[in-house]
């Protein structure tokens, strides 16, 4: 793999107009990735999966070079109907459309960061891979006091032009004081056997609000990794919802730093898996000052030989008194071959806190199924009703009613 990486890296550098400093930054990241390789079970954060083996199983040999010089046609059929929204459209890792037509143009700034490279720092070899091979990335700046009138949907699409490719994406977001953003990440793949490696960085200034909804619903055979870093200042709110279902493998990581007083982070998610799909959510909520709050609720419905993993960590710094941290994961296993793994963690260095965690898994209650069938439902209808009821309280945590109804419709839950 080392030779392939070096060859593809040289091709990337030839096609980018970079300073010697930026080339050295990318080269350092490449060397770091070559030394470390893909994450494996030897790392605590990856104890339930070996990404190198997952890529070999689902993709085979991986190419790291993509030719971004030619445009791709945007398939407008993937656009969400019935919801007015702004758009950023990625096709095969290339930005093909940016449309903020519903917004005041002087309140949003889109800054090309491609020639001002700064490394995405975390203890993760996939950030090195992303730093080395990201072609072009932007910062989206929401100016002071501006609240977007409509949601922003980022369409992550692929088509049959690419095969066995590694696609690296990065976006930075800055929400200035008193601003807000509703962001939907919608994955819509028609390609097969690719590895998407996506990094977002969010900076939330005082009194700003971020609502981010990640939806991987379309059936596909790709492998995906998504990492969100969220830095929150005083009186900020971040709300993250993850619907994890479509890809063969998808790991979502949320690292949230509650730096300012009265900041809050909410992470809710649903795994809905079948066949031999393997999905993971890993969170690290860091309470770094006093009077902060976090809430996490993850629910899973697993059938066939699918596997879901939830690793949730609450860290409370020594000066983070009056912290309120909560996490809970629950799973329904629909047959004996499905598997759910939970690893809740509390790391607390303050003494005036309220923190708790819990996890439970089991099968559907046969007595409940029998009761519903005695009231006229058939077996499948009874099962569906119980599953929908199990998932409903996670969906009710979505505070935006328009987006809540959109996601309910995607899942097939009717009011």
C-alpha positions as CSV (number, residue, x, y, z in Angstrom):
1,X,0.0,0.0,0.0
2,X,2.9,2.4,0.7
3,X,3.9,2.5,-3.0
4,X,0.3,3.2,-4.1
5,X,0.0,6.0,-1.5
6,X,3.2,7.6,-2.6
7,X,2.3,7.4,-6.3
8,X,-1.2,8.8,-5.8
9,X,0.1,11.5,-3.5
10,X,2.6,12.7,-6.1
11,X,-0.2,12.9,-8.7
12,X,-2.3,15.0,-6.2
13,X,0.6,17.4,-5.6
14,X,1.2,17.9,-9.4
15,X,-2.4,19.0,-9.9
16,X,-2.6,21.4,-7.0
17,X,-1.1,24.9,-6.8
18,X,0.4,24.7,-3.4
19,X,3.2,26.6,-1.6
20,X,6.3,24.6,-0.4
21,X,5.0,25.0,3.1
22,X,1.7,23.4,2.2
23,X,3.4,20.6,0.4
24,X,5.5,19.9,3.4
25,X,2.4,19.8,5.7
26,X,0.7,17.3,3.3
27,X,3.9,15.3,3.1
28,X,4.2,15.1,6.9
29,X,0.6,13.9,7.1
30,X,1.2,11.3,4.4
31,X,4.3,10.0,6.3
32,X,2.3,9.9,9.5
33,X,-0.5,7.8,7.9
34,X,2.0,5.5,6.3
35,X,3.6,4.9,9.7
36,X,0.3,4.3,11.5
37,X,-1.9,2.8,8.8
38,X,-5.6,2.3,9.1
39,X,-7.0,2.1,12.6
40,X,-7.2,-1.5,14.1
41,X,-8.5,-3.2,17.2
42,X,-5.2,-2.5,18.9
43,X,-6.6,1.1,19.4
44,X,-9.1,1.5,22.2
45,X,-11.4,3.7,20.0
46,X,-11.5,0.9,17.4
47,X,-11.6,-2.1,19.6
48,X,-14.7,-3.4,17.8
49,X,-13.5,-3.0,14.2
50,X,-10.4,-3.3,12.1
51,X,-10.7,-0.8,9.3
52,X,-8.0,-2.3,7.1
53,X,-9.8,-5.7,7.2
54,X,-13.2,-4.0,6.5
55,X,-11.8,-2.2,3.5
56,X,-10.2,-5.4,2.1
57,X,-13.5,-7.3,2.6
58,X,-15.8,-4.6,1.1
59,X,-13.5,-2.9,-1.4
60,X,-10.3,-4.8,-2.1
61,X,-7.4,-2.7,-3.4
62,X,-8.0,1.0,-2.8
63,X,-6.8,3.9,-5.0
64,X,-6.2,7.3,-3.3
65,X,-6.0,9.5,-6.3
66,X,-9.0,11.2,-7.9
67,X,-9.0,13.4,-10.9
68,X,-11.0,16.5,-9.8
69,X,-10.3,18.5,-13.0
70,X,-13.5,17.5,-14.9
71,X,-17.0,18.4,-13.8
72,X,-19.7,15.9,-12.9
73,X,-23.4,16.2,-13.7
74,X,-25.6,16.9,-10.7
75,X,-28.4,14.4,-10.4
76,X,-31.3,16.6,-9.3
77,X,-33.5,13.6,-8.6
78,X,-31.7,13.2,-5.3
79,X,-32.8,16.6,-4.1
80,X,-35.4,16.5,-1.3
81,X,-38.9,17.6,-2.4
82,X,-41.2,19.5,-0.1
83,X,-38.5,21.2,1.9
84,X,-37.1,24.6,0.8
85,X,-33.4,24.4,1.5
86,X,-30.0,25.7,0.6
87,X,-27.6,23.2,-1.1
88,X,-24.0,22.1,-1.3
89,X,-23.6,19.2,-3.7
90,X,-20.6,16.8,-3.7
91,X,-20.3,14.4,-6.6
92,X,-17.5,11.9,-6.3
93,X,-15.8,14.1,-3.8
94,X,-15.9,17.3,-5.9
95,X,-18.1,20.3,-5.0
96,X,-20.4,20.8,-8.0
97,X,-22.9,23.2,-6.6
98,X,-23.2,25.8,-3.8
99,X,-26.6,27.4,-3.5
100,X,-27.6,29.8,-0.7
101,X,-30.4,31.4,-2.7
102,X,-32.7,31.6,0.2
103,X,-30.3,33.7,2.3
104,X,-29.0,37.2,2.5
105,X,-25.8,37.1,0.6
106,X,-23.9,39.5,2.8
107,X,-24.6,37.3,5.9
108,X,-22.8,34.2,4.7
109,X,-19.2,34.0,3.6
110,X,-17.7,31.0,1.8
111,X,-13.9,31.1,2.2
112,X,-11.7,28.9,0.0
113,X,-9.2,27.3,2.5
114,X,-7.3,25.2,-0.1
115,X,-4.2,27.4,-0.3
116,X,-4.2,28.2,3.5
117,X,-3.8,24.7,4.8
118,X,-4.1,24.0,8.5
119,X,-4.0,20.5,9.8
120,X,-7.0,18.8,11.3
121,X,-5.5,17.7,14.6
122,X,-6.8,14.7,16.5
123,X,-5.2,11.4,17.5
124,X,-6.4,9.5,14.5
125,X,-4.6,8.3,11.4
126,X,-7.6,9.0,9.3
127,X,-7.1,12.7,9.9
128,X,-3.6,12.3,8.5
129,X,-5.1,10.6,5.5
130,X,-7.6,13.4,5.1
131,X,-4.9,16.1,5.6
132,X,-2.7,14.5,2.9
133,X,-5.3,13.9,0.2
134,X,-8.0,16.6,0.6
135,X,-8.1,18.4,-2.7
136,X,-10.2,21.5,-1.9
137,X,-12.0,22.6,1.2
138,X,-14.0,25.6,2.3
139,X,-15.0,27.4,5.5
140,X,-18.6,28.5,5.8
141,X,-18.9,31.6,8.0
142,X,-22.3,32.6,9.4
143,X,-22.1,36.2,10.4
144,X,-23.0,37.8,13.8
145,X,-26.7,37.7,14.6
146,X,-27.7,35.9,11.4
147,X,-30.0,32.8,11.6
148,X,-30.3,30.9,8.3
149,X,-33.9,31.2,7.0
150,X,-33.8,27.7,5.5
151,X,-31.8,24.5,6.3
152,X,-28.6,23.7,4.5
153,X,-28.5,20.2,2.9
154,X,-25.1,18.8,2.0
155,X,-25.6,16.1,-0.6
156,X,-22.9,13.5,-0.6
157,X,-23.4,11.7,-3.9
158,X,-21.3,9.2,-5.9
159,X,-21.9,7.6,-9.2
160,X,-20.6,4.7,-11.3
161,X,-17.6,6.7,-12.6
162,X,-15.7,5.9,-9.4
163,X,-14.8,2.4,-8.1
164,X,-12.5,1.3,-5.3
165,X,-11.6,5.0,-4.5
166,X,-10.8,6.8,-1.3
167,X,-12.6,10.2,-1.2
168,X,-11.5,12.7,1.4
169,X,-13.7,15.7,2.3
170,X,-13.3,18.5,4.8
171,X,-15.5,21.5,5.6
172,X,-15.1,24.1,8.4
173,X,-18.0,26.1,9.9
174,X,-17.8,29.2,12.0
175,X,-21.0,30.4,13.7
176,X,-20.5,33.9,15.0
177,X,-22.3,35.3,18.0
178,X,-26.1,34.9,18.1
179,X,-26.1,33.0,14.8
180,X,-27.7,29.6,13.9
181,X,-27.4,26.8,11.4
182,X,-29.6,23.8,10.6
183,X,-27.5,21.3,8.6
184,X,-28.5,18.0,7.0
185,X,-25.8,15.7,5.7
186,X,-27.6,13.4,3.2
187,X,-25.6,10.5,1.8
188,X,-26.9,9.2,-1.5
189,X,-24.6,6.7,-3.2
190,X,-25.1,4.9,-6.5
191,X,-21.5,3.8,-6.6
192,X,-20.0,0.7,-5.1
193,X,-16.9,-0.2,-3.1
194,X,-15.6,3.3,-2.2
195,X,-14.2,4.7,1.1
196,X,-15.5,8.1,2.1
197,X,-13.4,9.9,4.8
198,X,-15.1,13.1,6.0
199,X,-14.0,15.7,8.6
200,X,-16.0,18.7,9.8
201,X,-14.9,21.4,12.2
202,X,-17.5,23.6,13.9
203,X,-16.7,26.7,15.9
204,X,-19.7,28.0,17.9
205,X,-19.4,31.6,19.3
206,X,-21.5,32.9,22.2
207,X,-25.3,32.2,22.0
208,X,-25.0,30.4,18.6
209,X,-27.0,27.2,17.8
210,X,-26.0,24.3,15.6
211,X,-28.4,21.5,14.6
212,X,-26.7,18.8,12.5
213,X,-28.6,15.8,11.1
214,X,-26.6,12.9,9.4
215,X,-28.7,10.6,7.3
216,X,-27.3,7.5,5.7
217,X,-30.4,5.7,4.5
218,X,-29.8,4.7,0.9
219,X,-28.7,1.1,0.5
220,X,-25.1,1.0,-0.7
221,X,-21.9,-1.1,-0.4
222,X,-19.5,1.7,0.5
223,X,-17.4,2.2,3.6
224,X,-17.7,5.6,5.4
225,X,-16.1,7.4,8.3
226,X,-17.3,10.8,9.6
227,X,-15.7,12.9,12.3
228,X,-17.2,16.1,13.7
229,X,-15.2,18.3,16.0
230,X,-17.4,20.9,17.8
231,X,-16.0,23.7,19.9
232,X,-18.6,25.5,21.9
233,X,-18.4,28.8,23.8
234,X,-20.7,30.4,26.3
235,X,-24.5,29.8,26.0
236,X,-24.2,27.7,22.8
237,X,-26.3,24.6,21.8
238,X,-25.3,21.8,19.5
239,X,-27.8,19.1,18.5
240,X,-26.6,16.1,16.5
241,X,-28.9,13.4,15.2
242,X,-27.6,10.3,13.3
243,X,-29.6,7.9,11.2
244,X,-27.2,5.1,10.4
245,X,-28.6,2.5,8.0
246,X,-27.5,2.3,4.4
247,X,-23.8,1.7,4.0
248,X,-21.9,-1.6,4.5
249,X,-19.8,0.1,7.2
250,X,-20.2,3.5,8.7
251,X,-18.5,5.0,11.8
252,X,-19.6,8.4,13.0
253,X,-17.5,10.2,15.6
254,X,-18.5,13.3,17.6
255,X,-16.0,15.2,19.6
256,X,-17.6,18.0,21.5
257,X,-15.7,20.5,23.7
258,X,-18.0,22.5,26.0
259,X,-15.6,25.4,26.6
260,X,-18.1,28.0,27.8
261,X,-20.6,28.2,30.7
262,X,-24.2,27.1,30.0
263,X,-23.2,25.4,26.8
264,X,-25.1,22.2,25.9
265,X,-24.6,19.2,23.6
266,X,-27.2,16.7,22.5
267,X,-26.4,13.6,20.6
268,X,-29.2,11.2,19.5
269,X,-29.0,8.4,17.0
270,X,-30.7,5.4,15.4
271,X,-29.1,2.3,14.0
272,X,-31.4,0.4,11.7
273,X,-29.3,-2.5,10.2
274,X,-29.8,-5.7,8.4
275,X,-27.7,-8.3,6.4
276,X,-24.0,-8.1,7.6
277,X,-23.8,-4.3,7.9
278,X,-21.5,-2.9,10.6
279,X,-22.1,0.6,12.0
280,X,-20.7,2.5,14.9
281,X,-21.2,5.8,16.8
282,X,-18.5,7.0,19.1
283,X,-18.9,10.2,21.1
284,X,-16.6,12.2,23.4
285,X,-18.3,15.0,25.3
286,X,-15.8,17.1,27.2
287,X,-17.2,19.3,30.0
288,X,-14.4,21.8,30.4
289,X,-16.0,24.5,32.5
290,X,-18.8,24.7,35.0
291,X,-22.6,24.7,34.3
292,X,-22.6,22.6,31.2
293,X,-25.0,19.9,30.0
294,X,-24.9,16.9,27.7
295,X,-27.5,14.3,26.7
296,X,-27.0,11.2,24.6
297,X,-29.6,8.6,23.5
298,X,-28.8,5.9,21.0
299,X,-31.3,3.1,19.9
300,X,-30.7,0.2,17.6
301,X,-32.8,-2.3,15.7
302,X,-30.7,-5.1,14.3
303,X,-31.5,-8.1,12.2
304,X,-29.7,-10.8,10.2
305,X,-26.0,-10.7,11.1
306,X,-25.7,-7.0,11.5
307,X,-23.6,-5.3,14.1
308,X,-23.9,-2.0,15.9
309,X,-21.5,-0.3,18.3
310,X,-21.9,2.6,20.6
311,X,-18.9,4.0,22.5
312,X,-19.9,7.1,24.5
313,X,-17.6,9.0,26.8
314,X,-18.4,11.9,29.2
315,X,-15.3,13.7,30.4
316,X,-15.6,16.2,33.3
317,X,-12.7,18.5,34.0
318,X,-11.7,19.3,37.6
319,X,-13.2,22.9,37.3
320,X,-16.4,21.7,35.6
321,X,-18.6,21.8,38.6
322,X,-22.4,21.7,38.2
323,X,-22.0,19.4,35.1
324,X,-25.1,17.5,34.0
325,X,-24.2,14.5,31.8
326,X,-26.5,11.7,30.7
327,X,-26.1,8.8,28.2
328,X,-28.3,5.8,27.4
329,X,-28.2,3.1,24.7
330,X,-30.8,0.5,24.0
331,X,-31.0,-2.2,21.3
332,X,-33.5,-4.7,19.9
333,X,-32.0,-7.8,18.4
334,X,-34.4,-9.4,16.0
335,X,-32.5,-12.7,15.7
336,X,-29.6,-14.5,17.4
337,X,-26.9,-13.6,14.8
338,X,-27.2,-9.8,15.3
339,X,-24.9,-8.1,17.7
340,X,-24.8,-4.9,19.8
341,X,-21.8,-3.6,21.7
342,X,-21.9,-0.7,24.1
343,X,-19.0,0.9,25.9
344,X,-20.2,3.8,28.1
345,X,-17.5,5.7,29.9
346,X,-17.5,8.4,32.7
347,X,-14.2,10.1,33.5
348,X,-15.0,12.6,36.2
349,X,-12.5,14.9,38.1
350,X,-15.1,17.3,39.7
351,X,-17.2,16.5,42.8
352,X,-20.4,18.5,42.3
353,X,-21.8,16.8,39.2
354,X,-24.8,14.8,38.0
355,X,-23.7,12.1,35.5
356,X,-25.2,8.8,34.6
357,X,-25.0,6.1,31.9
358,X,-26.8,2.9,31.0
359,X,-27.2,0.3,28.3
360,X,-29.7,-2.5,27.6
361,X,-30.4,-4.9,24.8
362,X,-33.0,-7.7,24.2
363,X,-35.5,-9.1,21.8
364,X,-39.1,-8.0,21.0
365,X,-41.6,-8.9,23.7
366,X,-43.5,-11.9,22.4
367,X,-46.4,-11.1,24.8
368,X,-46.8,-7.7,23.3
369,X,-46.8,-9.2,19.8
370,X,-49.4,-11.7,20.8
371,X,-51.6,-8.9,22.4
372,X,-51.5,-6.8,19.2
373,X,-52.3,-9.8,17.1
374,X,-55.3,-10.5,19.3
375,X,-56.5,-7.0,18.4
376,X,-56.4,-7.8,14.7
377,X,-52.9,-7.0,13.5
378,X,-50.9,-9.6,11.7
379,X,-47.4,-10.6,12.9
380,X,-45.5,-8.1,10.7
381,X,-47.8,-5.3,11.5
382,X,-47.4,-5.9,15.3
383,X,-43.6,-6.1,15.0
384,X,-43.5,-2.9,13.0
385,X,-45.7,-1.1,15.5
386,X,-43.4,-2.1,18.4
387,X,-40.3,-1.2,16.6
388,X,-41.7,2.2,15.6
389,X,-42.7,2.8,19.2
390,X,-39.2,1.9,20.4
391,X,-37.6,4.4,18.0
392,X,-40.1,7.2,18.5
393,X,-38.7,8.8,21.6
394,X,-35.3,9.3,19.8
395,X,-37.0,11.0,16.9
396,X,-39.0,13.2,19.3
397,X,-35.6,14.6,20.5
398,X,-35.3,16.4,17.1
399,X,-36.3,19.9,18.0
400,X,-36.9,21.1,14.4
401,X,-40.4,20.0,13.5
402,X,-39.9,20.3,9.8
403,X,-36.8,18.1,9.8
404,X,-38.3,15.7,12.3
405,X,-41.2,15.0,10.0
406,X,-38.8,14.6,7.0
407,X,-36.8,12.0,8.9
408,X,-39.9,10.2,10.2
409,X,-41.0,9.9,6.6
410,X,-37.7,8.5,5.5
411,X,-37.9,5.8,8.2
412,X,-41.6,5.1,7.4
413,X,-43.1,6.2,10.7
414,X,-46.5,7.8,10.3
415,X,-48.1,10.2,12.7
